[in-house]
Amino acid sequence: MPKDTPRNLPRHLNFRQVEAFKMVFESGSMTMAGERLGISQPAISKLVAAFERRLGFTLFDRRAGRLLATAEGQLLYEDVERALIGMESLAEKAEAIRERRLGRLAIGAMPALSWGLIQGLVADLVAEHPDVAISMQTRTSPQLLNLVAARQLDVAVLAHLGRNPLVHIESAHRIPMVCAVPANHRLAASQVIRARDIADETLIALSSLDQLRQRVEVMLMNEGIRPRTRIDTALSASACAFTAKGLGVTIVDPFSASIFSSDEIAVRPFEPRIEFEVAVVRPEEPDPTPGGLARQIITMLRETLDQSGSQ
């Protein structure tokens, strides 16, 4: 049998030839190996012969009607078995990725939406795809916009800041804010809480840098109301936690309020209606694969925000 010199050997081996060698080694028969692979005995013989030429040494000797591996063949088999197990594992992983059971997803949310909204959706996503890896970023809306533009986030939900050529706006939503009061508060019996109802209450406010606080202050000023402010906080969920302790009332997004039980706070629609506009954004290109993780969370965000905006 002609042998190639090592210098002339191809760098990459043929998978089918390697598989044929493994089957012949384990069965000791070209015919049985062909049956296992679903091909003919001559086809197996050709694969093994081609593999030997590619390697430059003999893999089998025929003795008493059986094929026995040479010393070189025995040494090669040890690594071939490990390599094929690795290939099988790779094929299984590829199938899992194709079926959306594996993957990584980087999500961003503005502070007001980082509690209540995202956690529930991620829990549903993980229940369907238990092997998915999630990275969650809570940042200001301008920071999130920059992360999406830099492709460090697959999707983000943030305050609508207008068009940006580096990101694609999937959807925009107007979400009404709600009023949260302690569960045993006199206003807990109200169906709707109005601005005049909190005129004498202590208001737990959001941070002075938060656009939602500015909207609340403008509305109250237009109503001629100047409530006392004892505490301000950067997170809506934190404002609700202070409310649950009986330290005041607060006007927040409905998602942050939803993580508290009715034994802690009472959450009611607020009038006059105060809305904040949020957007679901992703990098401008490429469009997420239909049925992929990014497209799935985008759809979940859009549907949840649509439902909240209609209330």
C-alpha positions in Angstrom: 0.0 0.0 0.0 1.5 3.4 -1.0 2.2 5.6 2.0 2.1 9.4 2.0 4.9 11.1 3.8 3.8 13.1 6.9 4.5 16.3 5.1 1.9 15.4 2.5 -0.8 14.2 4.9 -4.0 16.3 4.9 -4.5 18.3 8.1 -8.2 17.4 8.5 -9.5 13.8 8.6 -12.7 12.6 7.0 -15.4 12.0 9.6 -17.0 9.1 7.7 -13.6 7.4 7.3 -13.0 7.7 11.0 -16.5 6.3 11.8 -15.9 3.4 9.5 -12.5 2.6 11.2 -14.2 2.6 14.6 -17.0 0.3 13.5 -14.5 -2.2 11.9 -12.3 -2.1 15.0 -15.2 -2.9 17.3 -16.8 -5.6 15.2 -13.7 -7.1 13.6 -15.7 -7.4 10.3 -16.2 -5.2 7.3 -19.6 -6.7 6.7 -20.9 -6.1 10.3 -19.5 -2.6 10.3 -21.3 -1.9 7.0 -24.6 -3.2 8.6 -24.2 -0.9 11.6 -23.6 2.1 9.4 -26.2 1.1 6.8 -23.8 0.8 3.9 -22.4 -2.0 1.9 -19.2 -4.1 2.7 -17.4 -2.7 -0.4 -18.2 0.8 0.7 -16.8 0.2 4.2 -13.6 -1.3 2.6 -13.1 1.8 0.5 -13.5 4.1 3.5 -11.0 2.2 5.6 -8.5 1.9 2.7 -8.8 5.7 2.0 -8.3 6.3 5.7 -5.1 4.2 5.7 -3.8 6.1 2.7 -4.6 9.4 4.4 -2.8 8.3 7.6 0.1 6.6 6.0 0.0 3.4 7.9 -1.9 0.1 8.0 -4.8 -0.2 10.5 -5.8 -3.8 10.2 -4.3 -7.2 9.5 -6.5 -10.2 8.2 -6.0 -13.3 10.4 -8.0 -16.4 10.3 -10.9 -14.7 8.5 -11.0 -11.8 11.0 -9.6 -8.3 10.9 -7.4 -7.5 13.8 -6.1 -4.0 14.5 -2.4 -3.4 14.1 -0.5 -1.8 17.0 -0.9 1.6 15.2 -4.6 1.0 14.8 -5.0 0.2 18.5 -3.2 3.4 19.5 -5.4 5.4 17.1 -8.6 3.9 18.3 -8.2 5.3 21.9 -8.2 8.8 20.5 -10.8 8.1 17.9 -13.3 6.9 20.5 -12.8 10.1 22.5 -13.1 12.3 19.4 -16.3 10.7 18.3 -17.9 11.0 21.7 -17.0 14.7 21.5 -18.5 14.9 18.0 -21.7 13.3 19.3 -21.8 15.8 22.2 -21.3 18.6 19.7 -24.1 17.3 17.5 -26.4 17.1 20.6 -25.6 20.7 21.5 -26.2 21.9 17.9 -29.6 20.2 18.1 -30.3 21.9 21.4 -29.4 25.3 20.0 -31.5 24.6 16.9 -34.5 23.8 19.1 -33.9 26.9 21.2 -33.1 24.9 24.3 -29.7 26.5 24.7 -28.5 30.1 24.3 -27.5 33.3 26.0 -29.6 36.4 26.3 -28.6 39.8 27.5 -31.5 42.0 28.7 -31.5 45.6 29.9 -34.2 47.5 31.8 -34.6 51.0 33.3 -34.8 51.0 37.1 -38.6 51.4 37.2 -39.1 48.3 35.1 -36.3 46.2 36.6 -38.6 44.8 39.2 -41.9 43.2 38.6 -41.8 43.3 34.8 -38.6 41.6 33.8 -38.4 38.9 36.5 -41.8 37.4 35.6 -41.0 37.3 31.9 -37.6 35.7 32.5 -39.1 33.1 34.8 -41.5 32.1 32.0 -38.7 32.0 29.5 -36.4 29.9 31.7 -39.3 27.5 32.4 -39.6 26.9 28.6 -35.8 26.9 28.0 -34.1 25.7 31.3 -30.6 25.7 29.8 -30.7 29.4 28.7 -28.2 31.8 30.3 -29.6 35.2 31.2 -27.6 38.4 31.8 -29.7 41.2 33.3 -28.5 44.9 33.3 -30.3 47.7 35.2 -29.2 51.1 34.0 -30.5 54.5 33.1 -32.3 54.8 29.8 -29.4 56.7 28.1 -26.9 54.1 29.3 -29.1 51.2 28.1 -29.4 52.9 24.7 -25.7 53.0 24.4 -25.3 49.3 25.4 -27.9 48.3 22.8 -26.2 50.4 20.1 -22.9 48.7 21.0 -24.5 45.3 20.7 -23.8 44.5 24.4 -27.6 43.9 24.9 -29.9 41.9 22.8 -33.0 43.8 23.9 -33.8 46.6 26.4 -36.9 48.2 27.8 -36.4 51.9 28.6 -37.9 55.4 28.6 -38.7 56.3 25.0 -35.9 58.8 24.1 -36.8 59.1 20.4 -35.2 57.7 17.3 -31.6 56.6 17.2 -29.9 55.3 14.0 -28.0 52.7 15.9 -31.0 50.9 17.5 -34.3 49.6 16.3 -37.5 50.4 18.2 -39.6 47.3 18.3 -42.5 48.9 20.0 -43.5 51.9 22.1 -46.1 51.9 24.9 -47.8 54.5 27.2 -48.1 53.1 30.7 -50.4 54.7 33.3 -48.9 55.2 36.8 -50.7 54.0 39.9 -50.9 55.1 43.5 -49.8 52.8 46.3 -50.9 53.3 49.9 -50.4 51.2 53.0 -52.8 48.3 53.2 -54.6 49.7 56.2 -54.7 53.3 54.9 -58.0 55.1 54.6 -57.5 55.4 50.8 -57.2 51.6 50.5 -61.1 51.5 50.4 -61.1 53.8 47.3 -61.6 52.4 43.8 -59.6 55.3 42.3 -57.2 57.6 44.1 -57.3 61.3 42.9 -54.7 64.0 43.3 -56.9 65.8 45.9 -57.0 62.7 48.0 -53.3 62.8 48.8 -53.1 66.6 49.4 -52.5 66.0 53.1 -50.4 62.9 52.7 -46.7 62.4 52.9 -45.4 61.4 49.5 -42.6 59.0 49.0 -41.0 60.4 45.8 -38.6 59.0 43.2 -35.2 60.4 42.6 -35.1 64.1 41.5 -33.2 62.8 38.3 -36.1 60.5 37.4 -38.4 61.6 34.6 -41.4 60.0 36.4 -40.9 62.2 39.4 -40.9 65.3 37.2 -44.2 64.2 35.6 -45.8 63.6 39.0 -44.6 67.0 40.3 -45.9 68.8 37.2 -49.3 67.1 37.6 -49.6 67.9 41.3 -48.6 71.5 40.7 -51.3 71.9 38.1 -53.8 70.5 40.6 -52.6 73.1 43.2 -51.2 70.4 45.5 -47.9 70.4 47.3 -47.6 67.2 49.3 -44.9 66.7 52.0 -42.0 64.7 50.8 -40.1 62.9 53.5 -38.2 60.2 51.5 -37.0 59.9 47.9 -35.5 56.9 46.3 -34.1 55.8 42.9 -36.3 52.7 42.6 -40.0 52.4 42.4 -39.9 49.1 44.2 -38.1 50.8 47.1 -40.8 53.5 47.2 -43.4 50.8 47.5 -41.4 49.1 50.3 -41.4 52.4 52.3 -45.1 52.7 51.7 -45.6 49.1 53.0 -43.9 50.3 56.2 -46.5 53.1 56.6 -44.1 55.9 55.8 -46.3 57.5 53.2 -48.0 57.0 49.8 -46.3 56.9 46.4 -47.1 57.2 42.7 -45.2 54.6 40.7 -45.3 52.2 37.7 -47.7 49.3 38.0 -45.0 46.6 37.6 -43.0 47.7 40.7 -46.2 47.8 42.8 -47.2 44.4 41.6 -44.4 42.6 43.5 -46.0 43.5 46.8 -49.0 41.6 48.3 -52.3 43.2 49.1 -51.5 42.7 52.8 -48.6 45.2 52.4 -49.9 47.9 50.0 -53.1 48.7 48.2 -52.6 49.7 44.5 -55.2 51.9 42.8 -55.6 53.7 39.5 -54.6 57.4 39.8 -56.3 60.5 38.4 -55.4 62.7 36.7 -53.9 59.9 34.6 -50.1 60.2 34.4 -48.4 58.1 31.7 -44.8 57.4 30.9 -43.7 56.2 27.5 -41.4 53.2 27.3 -39.9 51.5 24.3 -38.6 48.0 23.6 -35.4 48.3 21.5 -32.8 46.1 20.0 -29.6 46.6 17.9 -30.4 47.9 14.4 -29.0 44.7 12.7 -29.4 41.9 12.5 -33.1 41.1 13.1 -33.4 38.3 15.7 -34.1 34.9 14.3 -37.8 34.0 14.3 -38.5 31.7 17.2 -35.1 32.6 18.8 -34.7 33.7 22.4 -34.3 37.5 21.6 -37.4 37.5 19.4 -39.3 35.5 22.0 -38.5 38.0 24.9 -39.3 40.9 22.6 -42.7 39.5 21.9 -43.4 38.8 25.6 -42.4 42.4 26.5 -44.6 43.9 23.8 -47.6 41.8 24.8 -47.2 42.6 28.5 -46.7 46.3 28.0 -49.6 46.5 25.5 -51.9 44.9 28.2 -50.7 47.3 30.9 -51.1 50.3 28.6 -54.7 49.4 27.9 -55.7 49.4 31.6 
